[in-house]
Amino acid sequence: MVVAQDLTQTVKSFYAAMARRDYPALRDALDARVEWNSAENFLYAEHNPYVGVEMVLGILRQIDDDWDTFAIRPEETFVAGETVIVRGRYRGKLKGTGFGLDAEFVHVLHFRDGRLLTGRTYTDTAQFRDAVKHLRRPGPPERAG
């Protein structure tokens, strides 16, 4: 079992790797069977649960495709055994609109042997919806009926 101090450093390193988009370091930080669940009704929840390293890293790649800037900034970290709760903020500017985002998040992370096994995010999904509502392509015309 990883001690709290070691896990705190592991979490700091994990978020630093995300900030740098250091995919090799992120791959090393994820368990091969990692599973991630995004908040319900979240822009990046269409494949919940995301299972496997490449699926989980694909969320970060999709974010980079959609946003000019996007930062995941942890502010508080709470460690209990191999479970970590991180409270922080998502900040970014959406491509094509420059819409600014500043949304609180909570990540609930569970580690095994120092590697991320499961993660779940909770955030203000309305801010993300508002950011992209003007970018969505209209659906097919409604049938008269």
MODELLER restraints for C-alpha pairs under 7 A, 6 or more apart:
rsr = mdl.restraints
at = mdl.atoms
rsr.add(forms.Gaussian(group=physical.xy_distance, feature=features.Distance(at['CA:1:A'], at['CA:113:A']), mean=6.29, stdev=0.5))
rsr.add(forms.Gaussian(group=physical.xy_distance, feature=features.Distance(at['CA:2:A'], at['CA:113:A']), mean=6.33, stdev=0.5))
rsr.add(forms.Gaussian(group=physical.xy_distance, feature=features.Distance(at['CA:2:A'], at['CA:114:A']), mean=6.20, stdev=0.5))
rsr.add(forms.Gaussian(group=physical.xy_distance, feature=features.Distance(at['CA:4:A'], at['CA:79:A']), mean=6.16, stdev=0.5))
rsr.add(forms.Gaussian(group=physical.xy_distance, feature=features.Distance(at['CA:4:A'], at['CA:81:A']), mean=6.73, stdev=0.5))
rsr.add(forms.Gaussian(group=physical.xy_distance, feature=features.Distance(at['CA:7:A'], at['CA:114:A']), mean=6.68, stdev=0.5))
rsr.add(forms.Gaussian(group=physical.xy_distance, feature=features.Distance(at['CA:14:A'], at['CA:26:A']), mean=6.63, stdev=0.5))
rsr.add(forms.Gaussian(group=physical.xy_distance, feature=features.Distance(at['CA:14:A'], at['CA:29:A']), mean=6.70, stdev=0.5))
rsr.add(forms.Gaussian(group=physical.xy_distance, feature=features.Distance(at['CA:17:A'], at['CA:25:A']), mean=6.25, stdev=0.5))
rsr.add(forms.Gaussian(group=physical.xy_distance, feature=features.Distance(at['CA:17:A'], at['CA:26:A']), mean=6.20, stdev=0.5))
rsr.add(forms.Gaussian(group=physical.xy_distance, feature=features.Distance(at['CA:19:A'], at['CA:71:A']), mean=6.59, stdev=0.5))
rsr.add(forms.Gaussian(group=physical.xy_distance, feature=features.Distance(at['CA:19:A'], at['CA:72:A']), mean=6.91, stdev=0.5))
rsr.add(forms.Gaussian(group=physical.xy_distance, feature=features.Distance(at['CA:27:A'], at['CA:53:A']), mean=6.54, stdev=0.5))
rsr.add(forms.Gaussian(group=physical.xy_distance, feature=features.Distance(at['CA:29:A'], at['CA:115:A']), mean=5.05, stdev=0.5))
rsr.add(forms.Gaussian(group=physical.xy_distance, feature=features.Distance(at['CA:29:A'], at['CA:116:A']), mean=6.18, stdev=0.5))
rsr.add(forms.Gaussian(group=physical.xy_distance, feature=features.Distance(at['CA:30:A'], at['CA:53:A']), mean=6.48, stdev=0.5))
rsr.add(forms.Gaussian(group=physical.xy_distance, feature=features.Distance(at['CA:30:A'], at['CA:115:A']), mean=5.15, stdev=0.5))
rsr.add(forms.Gaussian(group=physical.xy_distance, feature=features.Distance(at['CA:30:A'], at['CA:116:A']), mean=4.74, stdev=0.5))
rsr.add(forms.Gaussian(group=physical.xy_distance, feature=features.Distance(at['CA:30:A'], at['CA:117:A']), mean=6.65, stdev=0.5))
rsr.add(forms.Gaussian(group=physical.xy_distance, feature=features.Distance(at['CA:31:A'], at['CA:115:A']), mean=5.28, stdev=0.5))
rsr.add(forms.Gaussian(group=physical.xy_distance, feature=features.Distance(at['CA:31:A'], at['CA:116:A']), mean=5.51, stdev=0.5))
rsr.add(forms.Gaussian(group=physical.xy_distance, feature=features.Distance(at['CA:31:A'], at['CA:117:A']), mean=5.30, stdev=0.5))
rsr.add(forms.Gaussian(group=physical.xy_distance, feature=features.Distance(at['CA:32:A'], at['CA:52:A']), mean=6.04, stdev=0.5))
rsr.add(forms.Gaussian(group=physical.xy_distance, feature=features.Distance(at['CA:32:A'], at['CA:53:A']), mean=6.05, stdev=0.5))
rsr.add(forms.Gaussian(group=physical.xy_distance, feature=features.Distance(at['CA:33:A'], at['CA:51:A']), mean=6.58, stdev=0.5))
rsr.add(forms.Gaussian(group=physical.xy_distance, feature=features.Distance(at['CA:33:A'], at['CA:52:A']), mean=5.16, stdev=0.5))
rsr.add(forms.Gaussian(group=physical.xy_distance, feature=features.Distance(at['CA:33:A'], at['CA:117:A']), mean=6.68, stdev=0.5))
rsr.add(forms.Gaussian(group=physical.xy_distance, feature=features.Distance(at['CA:34:A'], at['CA:51:A']), mean=5.82, stdev=0.5))
rsr.add(forms.Gaussian(group=physical.xy_distance, feature=features.Distance(at['CA:34:A'], at['CA:52:A']), mean=5.15, stdev=0.5))
rsr.add(forms.Gaussian(group=physical.xy_distance, feature=features.Distance(at['CA:34:A'], at['CA:53:A']), mean=6.17, stdev=0.5))
rsr.add(forms.Gaussian(group=physical.xy_distance, feature=features.Distance(at['CA:34:A'], at['CA:116:A']), mean=6.48, stdev=0.5))
rsr.add(forms.Gaussian(group=physical.xy_distance, feature=features.Distance(at['CA:34:A'], at['CA:117:A']), mean=4.53, stdev=0.5))
rsr.add(forms.Gaussian(group=physical.xy_distance, feature=features.Distance(at['CA:34:A'], at['CA:118:A']), mean=5.57, stdev=0.5))
rsr.add(forms.Gaussian(group=physical.xy_distance, feature=features.Distance(at['CA:35:A'], at['CA:49:A']), mean=6.35, stdev=0.5))
rsr.add(forms.Gaussian(group=physical.xy_distance, feature=features.Distance(at['CA:35:A'], at['CA:50:A']), mean=5.53, stdev=0.5))
rsr.add(forms.Gaussian(group=physical.xy_distance, feature=features.Distance(at['CA:35:A'], at['CA:51:A']), mean=4.43, stdev=0.5))
rsr.add(forms.Gaussian(group=physical.xy_distance, feature=features.Distance(at['CA:35:A'], at['CA:52:A']), mean=6.31, stdev=0.5))
rsr.add(forms.Gaussian(group=physical.xy_distance, feature=features.Distance(at['CA:35:A'], at['CA:117:A']), mean=6.37, stdev=0.5))
rsr.add(forms.Gaussian(group=physical.xy_distance, feature=features.Distance(at['CA:35:A'], at['CA:118:A']), mean=4.79, stdev=0.5))
rsr.add(forms.Gaussian(group=physical.xy_distance, feature=features.Distance(at['CA:35:A'], at['CA:119:A']), mean=6.42, stdev=0.5))
rsr.add(forms.Gaussian(group=physical.xy_distance, feature=features.Distance(at['CA:36:A'], at['CA:49:A']), mean=5.66, stdev=0.5))
rsr.add(forms.Gaussian(group=physical.xy_distance, feature=features.Distance(at['CA:36:A'], at['CA:50:A']), mean=5.03, stdev=0.5))
rsr.add(forms.Gaussian(group=physical.xy_distance, feature=features.Distance(at['CA:36:A'], at['CA:51:A']), mean=6.52, stdev=0.5))
rsr.add(forms.Gaussian(group=physical.xy_distance, feature=features.Distance(at['CA:36:A'], at['CA:56:A']), mean=6.42, stdev=0.5))
rsr.add(forms.Gaussian(group=physical.xy_distance, feature=features.Distance(at['CA:36:A'], at['CA:118:A']), mean=5.68, stdev=0.5))
rsr.add(forms.Gaussian(group=physical.xy_distance, feature=features.Distance(at['CA:36:A'], at['CA:119:A']), mean=4.68, stdev=0.5))
rsr.add(forms.Gaussian(group=physical.xy_distance, feature=features.Distance(at['CA:36:A'], at['CA:120:A']), mean=5.70, stdev=0.5))
rsr.add(forms.Gaussian(group=physical.xy_distance, feature=features.Distance(at['CA:37:A'], at['CA:48:A']), mean=5.39, stdev=0.5))
rsr.add(forms.Gaussian(group=physical.xy_distance, feature=features.Distance(at['CA:37:A'], at['CA:49:A']), mean=4.90, stdev=0.5))
rsr.add(forms.Gaussian(group=physical.xy_distance, feature=features.Distance(at['CA:37:A'], at['CA:50:A']), mean=6.34, stdev=0.5))
rsr.add(forms.Gaussian(group=physical.xy_distance, feature=features.Distance(at['CA:37:A'], at['CA:119:A']), mean=6.29, stdev=0.5))
rsr.add(forms.Gaussian(group=physical.xy_distance, feature=features.Distance(at['CA:37:A'], at['CA:120:A']), mean=4.72, stdev=0.5))
rsr.add(forms.Gaussian(group=physical.xy_distance, feature=features.Distance(at['CA:37:A'], at['CA:121:A']), mean=6.55, stdev=0.5))
rsr.add(forms.Gaussian(group=physical.xy_distance, feature=features.Distance(at['CA:38:A'], at['CA:44:A']), mean=6.51, stdev=0.5))
rsr.add(forms.Gaussian(group=physical.xy_distance, feature=features.Distance(at['CA:38:A'], at['CA:45:A']), mean=5.04, stdev=0.5))
rsr.add(forms.Gaussian(group=physical.xy_distance, feature=features.Distance(at['CA:38:A'], at['CA:48:A']), mean=6.63, stdev=0.5))
rsr.add(forms.Gaussian(group=physical.xy_distance, feature=features.Distance(at['CA:38:A'], at['CA:120:A']), mean=5.75, stdev=0.5))
rsr.add(forms.Gaussian(group=physical.xy_distance, feature=features.Distance(at['CA:38:A'], at['CA:121:A']), mean=5.03, stdev=0.5))
rsr.add(forms.Gaussian(group=physical.xy_distance, feature=features.Distance(at['CA:38:A'], at['CA:122:A']), mean=6.99, stdev=0.5))
rsr.add(forms.Gaussian(group=physical.xy_distance, feature=features.Distance(at['CA:39:A'], at['CA:45:A']), mean=6.59, stdev=0.5))
rsr.add(forms.Gaussian(group=physical.xy_distance, feature=features.Distance(at['CA:39:A'], at['CA:121:A']), mean=5.37, stdev=0.5))
rsr.add(forms.Gaussian(group=physical.xy_distance, feature=features.Distance(at['CA:39:A'], at['CA:122:A']), mean=4.90, stdev=0.5))
rsr.add(forms.Gaussian(group=physical.xy_distance, feature=features.Distance(at['CA:39:A'], at['CA:123:A']), mean=6.54, stdev=0.5))
rsr.add(forms.Gaussian(group=physical.xy_distance, feature=features.Distance(at['CA:41:A'], at['CA:125:A']), mean=6.60, stdev=0.5))
rsr.add(forms.Gaussian(group=physical.xy_distance, feature=features.Distance(at['CA:42:A'], at['CA:125:A']), mean=5.21, stdev=0.5))
rsr.add(forms.Gaussian(group=physical.xy_distance, feature=features.Distance(at['CA:43:A'], at['CA:128:A']), mean=6.57, stdev=0.5))
rsr.add(forms.Gaussian(group=physical.xy_distance, feature=features.Distance(at['CA:43:A'], at['CA:129:A']), mean=6.88, stdev=0.5))
rsr.add(forms.Gaussian(group=physical.xy_distance, feature=features.Distance(at['CA:44:A'], at['CA:59:A']), mean=6.78, stdev=0.5))
rsr.add(forms.Gaussian(group=physical.xy_distance, feature=features.Distance(at['CA:50:A'], at['CA:56:A']), mean=5.67, stdev=0.5))
rsr.add(forms.Gaussian(group=physical.xy_distance, feature=features.Distance(at['CA:66:A'], at['CA:94:A']), mean=6.36, stdev=0.5))
rsr.add(forms.Gaussian(group=physical.xy_distance, feature=features.Distance(at['CA:66:A'], at['CA:95:A']), mean=5.90, stdev=0.5))
rsr.add(forms.Gaussian(group=physical.xy_distance, feature=features.Distance(at['CA:67:A'], at['CA:92:A']), mean=6.73, stdev=0.5))
rsr.add(forms.Gaussian(group=physical.xy_distance, feature=features.Distance(at['CA:67:A'], at['CA:93:A']), mean=5.78, stdev=0.5))
rsr.add(forms.Gaussian(group=physical.xy_distance, feature=features.Distance(at['CA:67:A'], at['CA:94:A']), mean=4.32, stdev=0.5))
rsr.add(forms.Gaussian(group=physical.xy_distance, feature=features.Distance(at['CA:67:A'], at['CA:95:A']), mean=4.90, stdev=0.5))
rsr.add(forms.Gaussian(group=physical.xy_distance, feature=features.Distance(at['CA:68:A'], at['CA:93:A']), mean=5.56, stdev=0.5))
rsr.add(forms.Gaussian(group=physical.xy_distance, feature=features.Distance(at['CA:68:A'], at['CA:94:A']), mean=5.71, stdev=0.5))
rsr.add(forms.Gaussian(group=physical.xy_distance, feature=features.Distance(at['CA:68:A'], at['CA:95:A']), mean=5.10, stdev=0.5))
rsr.add(forms.Gaussian(group=physical.xy_distance, feature=features.Distance(at['CA:69:A'], at['CA:92:A']), mean=4.86, stdev=0.5))
rsr.add(forms.Gaussian(group=physical.xy_distance, feature=features.Distance(at['CA:69:A'], at['CA:93:A']), mean=5.31, stdev=0.5))
rsr.add(forms.Gaussian(group=physical.xy_distance, feature=features.Distance(at['CA:70:A'], at['CA:91:A']), mean=5.60, stdev=0.5))
rsr.add(forms.Gaussian(group=physical.xy_distance, feature=features.Distance(at['CA:70:A'], at['CA:92:A']), mean=4.06, stdev=0.5))
rsr.add(forms.Gaussian(group=physical.xy_distance, feature=features.Distance(at['CA:70:A'], at['CA:93:A']), mean=6.67, stdev=0.5))
rsr.add(forms.Gaussian(group=physical.xy_distance, feature=features.Distance(at['CA:71:A'], at['CA:90:A']), mean=5.68, stdev=0.5))
rsr.add(forms.Gaussian(group=physical.xy_distance, feature=features.Distance(at['CA:71:A'], at['CA:91:A']), mean=5.18, stdev=0.5))
rsr.add(forms.Gaussian(group=physical.xy_distance, feature=features.Distance(at['CA:71:A'], at['CA:92:A']), mean=6.16, stdev=0.5))
rsr.add(forms.Gaussian(group=physical.xy_distance, feature=features.Distance(at['CA:72:A'], at['CA:89:A']), mean=6.12, stdev=0.5))
rsr.add(forms.Gaussian(group=physical.xy_distance, feature=features.Distance(at['CA:72:A'], at['CA:90:A']), mean=4.85, stdev=0.5))
rsr.add(forms.Gaussian(group=physical.xy_distance, feature=features.Distance(at['CA:72:A'], at['CA:91:A']), mean=6.75, stdev=0.5))
rsr.add(forms.Gaussian(group=physical.xy_distance, feature=features.Distance(at['CA:73:A'], at['CA:88:A']), mean=5.43, stdev=0.5))
rsr.add(forms.Gaussian(group=physical.xy_distance, feature=features.Distance(at['CA:73:A'], at['CA:89:A']), mean=5.25, stdev=0.5))
rsr.add(forms.Gaussian(group=physical.xy_distance, feature=features.Distance(at['CA:73:A'], at['CA:90:A']), mean=6.31, stdev=0.5))
rsr.add(forms.Gaussian(group=physical.xy_distance, feature=features.Distance(at['CA:74:A'], at['CA:86:A']), mean=6.33, stdev=0.5))
rsr.add(forms.Gaussian(group=physical.xy_distance, feature=features.Distance(at['CA:74:A'], at['CA:87:A']), mean=5.86, stdev=0.5))
rsr.add(forms.Gaussian(group=physical.xy_distance, feature=features.Distance(at['CA:74:A'], at['CA:88:A']), mean=4.09, stdev=0.5))
rsr.add(forms.Gaussian(group=physical.xy_distance, feature=features.Distance(at['CA:74:A'], at['CA:89:A']), mean=6.49, stdev=0.5))
rsr.add(forms.Gaussian(group=physical.xy_distance, feature=features.Distance(at['CA:75:A'], at['CA:87:A']), mean=5.74, stdev=0.5))
rsr.add(forms.Gaussian(group=physical.xy_distance, feature=features.Distance(at['CA:75:A'], at['CA:88:A']), mean=4.63, stdev=0.5))
rsr.add(forms.Gaussian(group=physical.xy_distance, feature=features.Distance(at['CA:76:A'], at['CA:86:A']), mean=5.68, stdev=0.5))
rsr.add(forms.Gaussian(group=physical.xy_distance, feature=features.Distance(at['CA:76:A'], at['CA:87:A']), mean=5.17, stdev=0.5))
rsr.add(forms.Gaussian(group=physical.xy_distance, feature=features.Distance(at['CA:76:A'], at['CA:88:A']), mean=6.61, stdev=0.5))
rsr.add(forms.Gaussian(group=physical.xy_distance, feature=features.Distance(at['CA:77:A'], at['CA:84:A']), mean=6.84, stdev=0.5))
rsr.add(forms.Gaussian(group=physical.xy_distance, feature=features.Distance(at['CA:77:A'], at['CA:85:A']), mean=5.77, stdev=0.5))
rsr.add(forms.Gaussian(group=physical.xy_distance, feature=features.Distance(at['CA:77:A'], at['CA:86:A']), mean=4.54, stdev=0.5))
rsr.add(forms.Gaussian(group=physical.xy_distance, feature=features.Distance(at['CA:77:A'], at['CA:87:A']), mean=6.53, stdev=0.5))
rsr.add(forms.Gaussian(group=physical.xy_distance, feature=features.Distance(at['CA:78:A'], at['CA:84:A']), mean=5.55, stdev=0.5))
rsr.add(forms.Gaussian(group=physical.xy_distance, feature=features.Distance(at['CA:78:A'], at['CA:85:A']), mean=5.10, stdev=0.5))
rsr.add(forms.Gaussian(group=physical.xy_distance, feature=features.Distance(at['CA:78:A'], at['CA:86:A']), mean=6.43, stdev=0.5))
rsr.add(forms.Gaussian(group=physical.xy_distance, feature=features.Distance(at['CA:79:A'], at['CA:85:A']), mean=6.59, stdev=0.5))
rsr.add(forms.Gaussian(group=physical.xy_distance, feature=features.Distance(at['CA:82:A'], at['CA:110:A']), mean=5.73, stdev=0.5))
rsr.add(forms.Gaussian(group=physical.xy_distance, feature=features.Distance(at['CA:82:A'], at['CA:111:A']), mean=5.18, stdev=0.5))
rsr.add(forms.Gaussian(group=physical.xy_distance, feature=features.Distance(at['CA:82:A'], at['CA:112:A']), mean=6.68, stdev=0.5))
rsr.add(forms.Gaussian(group=physical.xy_distance, feature=features.Distance(at['CA:83:A'], at['CA:109:A']), mean=5.64, stdev=0.5))
rsr.add(forms.Gaussian(group=physical.xy_distance, feature=features.Distance(at['CA:83:A'], at['CA:110:A']), mean=4.41, stdev=0.5))
rsr.add(forms.Gaussian(group=physical.xy_distance, feature=features.Distance(at['CA:83:A'], at['CA:111:A']), mean=6.28, stdev=0.5))
rsr.add(forms.Gaussian(group=physical.xy_distance, feature=features.Distance(at['CA:84:A'], at['CA:108:A']), mean=5.94, stdev=0.5))
rsr.add(forms.Gaussian(group=physical.xy_distance, feature=features.Distance(at['CA:84:A'], at['CA:109:A']), mean=5.04, stdev=0.5))
rsr.add(forms.Gaussian(group=physical.xy_distance, feature=features.Distance(at['CA:84:A'], at['CA:110:A']), mean=6.27, stdev=0.5))
rsr.add(forms.Gaussian(group=physical.xy_distance, feature=features.Distance(at['CA:85:A'], at['CA:106:A']), mean=6.89, stdev=0.5))
rsr.add(forms.Gaussian(group=physical.xy_distance, feature=features.Distance(at['CA:85:A'], at['CA:107:A']), mean=5.69, stdev=0.5))
rsr.add(forms.Gaussian(group=physical.xy_distance, feature=features.Distance(at['CA:85:A'], at['CA:108:A']), mean=4.65, stdev=0.5))
rsr.add(forms.Gaussian(group=physical.xy_distance, feature=features.Distance(at['CA:85:A'], at['CA:109:A']), mean=6.21, stdev=0.5))
rsr.add(forms.Gaussian(group=physical.xy_distance, feature=features.Distance(at['CA:86:A'], at['CA:106:A']), mean=5.55, stdev=0.5))
rsr.add(forms.Gaussian(group=physical.xy_distance, feature=features.Distance(at['CA:86:A'], at['CA:107:A']), mean=5.08, stdev=0.5))
rsr.add(forms.Gaussian(group=physical.xy_distance, feature=features.Distance(at['CA:86:A'], at['CA:108:A']), mean=6.55, stdev=0.5))
rsr.add(forms.Gaussian(group=physical.xy_distance, feature=features.Distance(at['CA:87:A'], at['CA:105:A']), mean=5.79, stdev=0.5))
rsr.add(forms.Gaussian(group=physical.xy_distance, feature=features.Distance(at['CA:87:A'], at['CA:106:A']), mean=4.49, stdev=0.5))
rsr.add(forms.Gaussian(group=physical.xy_distance, feature=features.Distance(at['CA:87:A'], at['CA:107:A']), mean=6.53, stdev=0.5))
rsr.add(forms.Gaussian(group=physical.xy_distance, feature=features.Distance(at['CA:88:A'], at['CA:104:A']), mean=5.74, stdev=0.5))
rsr.add(forms.Gaussian(group=physical.xy_distance, feature=features.Distance(at['CA:88:A'], at['CA:105:A']), mean=5.35, stdev=0.5))
rsr.add(forms.Gaussian(group=physical.xy_distance, feature=features.Distance(at['CA:88:A'], at['CA:106:A']), mean=6.45, stdev=0.5))
rsr.add(forms.Gaussian(group=physical.xy_distance, feature=features.Distance(at['CA:89:A'], at['CA:102:A']), mean=6.52, stdev=0.5))
rsr.add(forms.Gaussian(group=physical.xy_distance, feature=features.Distance(at['CA:89:A'], at['CA:103:A']), mean=5.44, stdev=0.5))
rsr.add(forms.Gaussian(group=physical.xy_distance, feature=features.Distance(at['CA:89:A'], at['CA:104:A']), mean=4.34, stdev=0.5))
rsr.add(forms.Gaussian(group=physical.xy_distance, feature=features.Distance(at['CA:89:A'], at['CA:105:A']), mean=5.53, stdev=0.5))
rsr.add(forms.Gaussian(group=physical.xy_distance, feature=features.Distance(at['CA:90:A'], at['CA:102:A']), mean=5.67, stdev=0.5))
rsr.add(forms.Gaussian(group=physical.xy_distance, feature=features.Distance(at['CA:90:A'], at['CA:103:A']), mean=5.15, stdev=0.5))
rsr.add(forms.Gaussian(group=physical.xy_distance, feature=features.Distance(at['CA:90:A'], at['CA:104:A']), mean=6.22, stdev=0.5))
rsr.add(forms.Gaussian(group=physical.xy_distance, feature=features.Distance(at['CA:90:A'], at['CA:105:A']), mean=6.78, stdev=0.5))
rsr.add(forms.Gaussian(group=physical.xy_distance, feature=features.Distance(at['CA:91:A'], at['CA:101:A']), mean=5.19, stdev=0.5))
rsr.add(forms.Gaussian(group=physical.xy_distance, feature=features.Distance(at['CA:91:A'], at['CA:102:A']), mean=4.58, stdev=0.5))
rsr.add(forms.Gaussian(group=physical.xy_distance, feature=features.Distance(at['CA:91:A'], at['CA:103:A']), mean=6.60, stdev=0.5))
rsr.add(forms.Gaussian(group=physical.xy_distance, feature=features.Distance(at['CA:92:A'], at['CA:100:A']), mean=5.78, stdev=0.5))
rsr.add(forms.Gaussian(group=physical.xy_distance, feature=features.Distance(at['CA:92:A'], at['CA:101:A']), mean=5.12, stdev=0.5))
rsr.add(forms.Gaussian(group=physical.xy_distance, feature=features.Distance(at['CA:92:A'], at['CA:102:A']), mean=6.93, stdev=0.5))
rsr.add(forms.Gaussian(group=physical.xy_distance, feature=features.Distance(at['CA:93:A'], at['CA:99:A']), mean=5.30, stdev=0.5))
rsr.add(forms.Gaussian(group=physical.xy_distance, feature=features.Distance(at['CA:93:A'], at['CA:100:A']), mean=4.62, stdev=0.5))
rsr.add(forms.Gaussian(group=physical.xy_distance, feature=features.Distance(at['CA:93:A'], at['CA:101:A']), mean=6.22, stdev=0.5))
rsr.add(forms.Gaussian(group=physical.xy_distance, feature=features.Distance(at['CA:94:A'], at['CA:100:A']), mean=6.73, stdev=0.5))
rsr.add(forms.Gaussian(group=physical.xy_distance, feature=features.Distance(at['CA:99:A'], at['CA:131:A']), mean=5.97, stdev=0.5))
rsr.add(forms.Gaussian(group=physical.xy_distance, feature=features.Distance(at['CA:101:A'], at['CA:127:A']), mean=6.82, stdev=0.5))
rsr.add(forms.Gaussian(group=physical.xy_distance, feature=features.Distance(at['CA:103:A'], at['CA:123:A']), mean=6.75, stdev=0.5))
rsr.add(forms.Gaussian(group=physical.xy_distance, feature=features.Distance(at['CA:103:A'], at['CA:124:A']), mean=5.87, stdev=0.5))
rsr.add(forms.Gaussian(group=physical.xy_distance, feature=features.Distance(at['CA:103:A'], at['CA:127:A']), mean=6.92, stdev=0.5))
rsr.add(forms.Gaussian(group=physical.xy_distance, feature=features.Distance(at['CA:104:A'], at['CA:123:A']), mean=5.83, stdev=0.5))
rsr.add(forms.Gaussian(group=physical.xy_distance, feature=features.Distance(at['CA:104:A'], at['CA:124:A']), mean=6.52, stdev=0.5))
rsr.add(forms.Gaussian(group=physical.xy_distance, feature=features.Distance(at['CA:105:A'], at['CA:121:A']), mean=6.80, stdev=0.5))
rsr.add(forms.Gaussian(group=physical.xy_distance, feature=features.Distance(at['CA:105:A'], at['CA:122:A']), mean=5.52, stdev=0.5))
rsr.add(forms.Gaussian(group=physical.xy_distance, feature=features.Distance(at['CA:105:A'], at['CA:123:A']), mean=4.41, stdev=0.5))
rsr.add(forms.Gaussian(group=physical.xy_distance, feature=features.Distance(at['CA:106:A'], at['CA:121:A']), mean=5.75, stdev=0.5))
rsr.add(forms.Gaussian(group=physical.xy_distance, feature=features.Distance(at['CA:106:A'], at['CA:122:A']), mean=5.16, stdev=0.5))
rsr.add(forms.Gaussian(group=physical.xy_distance, feature=features.Distance(at['CA:106:A'], at['CA:123:A']), mean=6.53, stdev=0.5))
rsr.add(forms.Gaussian(group=physical.xy_distance, feature=features.Distance(at['CA:107:A'], at['CA:119:A']), mean=6.70, stdev=0.5))
rsr.add(forms.Gaussian(group=physical.xy_distance, feature=features.Distance(at['CA:107:A'], at['CA:120:A']), mean=5.56, stdev=0.5))
rsr.add(forms.Gaussian(group=physical.xy_distance, feature=features.Distance(at['CA:107:A'], at['CA:121:A']), mean=4.54, stdev=0.5))
rsr.add(forms.Gaussian(group=physical.xy_distance, feature=features.Distance(at['CA:107:A'], at['CA:122:A']), mean=6.45, stdev=0.5))
rsr.add(forms.Gaussian(group=physical.xy_distance, feature=features.Distance(at['CA:108:A'], at['CA:119:A']), mean=5.61, stdev=0.5))
rsr.add(forms.Gaussian(group=physical.xy_distance, feature=features.Distance(at['CA:108:A'], at['CA:120:A']), mean=5.21, stdev=0.5))
rsr.add(forms.Gaussian(group=physical.xy_distance, feature=features.Distance(at['CA:108:A'], at['CA:121:A']), mean=6.52, stdev=0.5))
rsr.add(forms.Gaussian(group=physical.xy_distance, feature=features.Distance(at['CA:109:A'], at['CA:116:A']), mean=6.92, stdev=0.5))
rsr.add(forms.Gaussian(group=physical.xy_distance, feature=features.Distance(at['CA:109:A'], at['CA:118:A']), mean=5.78, stdev=0.5))
rsr.add(forms.Gaussian(group=physical.xy_distance, feature=features.Distance(at['CA:109:A'], at['CA:119:A']), mean=4.46, stdev=0.5))
rsr.add(forms.Gaussian(group=physical.xy_distance, feature=features.Distance(at['CA:109:A'], at['CA:120:A']), mean=6.59, stdev=0.5))
rsr.add(forms.Gaussian(group=physical.xy_distance, feature=features.Distance(at['CA:110:A'], at['CA:116:A']), mean=6.06, stdev=0.5))
rsr.add(forms.Gaussian(group=physical.xy_distance, feature=features.Distance(at['CA:110:A'], at['CA:117:A']), mean=5.69, stdev=0.5))
rsr.add(forms.Gaussian(group=physical.xy_distance, feature=features.Distance(at['CA:110:A'], at['CA:118:A']), mean=5.19, stdev=0.5))
rsr.add(forms.Gaussian(group=physical.xy_distance, feature=features.Distance(at['CA:110:A'], at['CA:119:A']), mean=6.42, stdev=0.5))
rsr.add(forms.Gaussian(group=physical.xy_distance, feature=features.Distance(at['CA:111:A'], at['CA:117:A']), mean=5.14, stdev=0.5))
